[in-house]
Amino acid sequence: MPIPRVVVADLSGASEELALRHARAASADGDEVVYLGGSEPVATAWVVRAEDAGRVVVVAGDTAAQALRAALADLGIDDVALEVLPPH
């Protein structure tokens, strides 16, 4: 049985601690976590593709979240589960 893989990143540039907390929680739940820390939408989308992740959790405002959705679509992986957390 494959281990669920999740990519976690902070696209806001100001909430890496929030992203790290979610990465730790996903790891504790048994997910394999690829933690990017601070990142940008296109780079994050490429990591999701490279890691064959089924889920991505990002801390992002509306503009960055939309840019990530567009980047995922451009790569043909817009079916990945996306969870967007508002920056604090």
Phi, psi and omega in degrees: 000124181292148177278130178299135182246134180230136174261131180236131182210157173253108178266356183275338183080004184220001187227042180299327180296319177297316178298317180297320177300318179290326176296316180296318179296318179296320178296318179296333178278358177099003177281148170277124187250133170249105184263121182263344187067223177288133182209183175229162190304312184294316179298319179298316179299319179296322178293319177304315180293313182297324182271357182053044183283143177268349184212146175226133177241123180229147168265118186200149169280178184300317183295313180293322179296318178294321178297322177293316178302317180295318180294320177297318179296318179300329179271358179076022181236037182284001176272358178293143178289126183241124175244121181252123178256132178291141178293148178252000000 
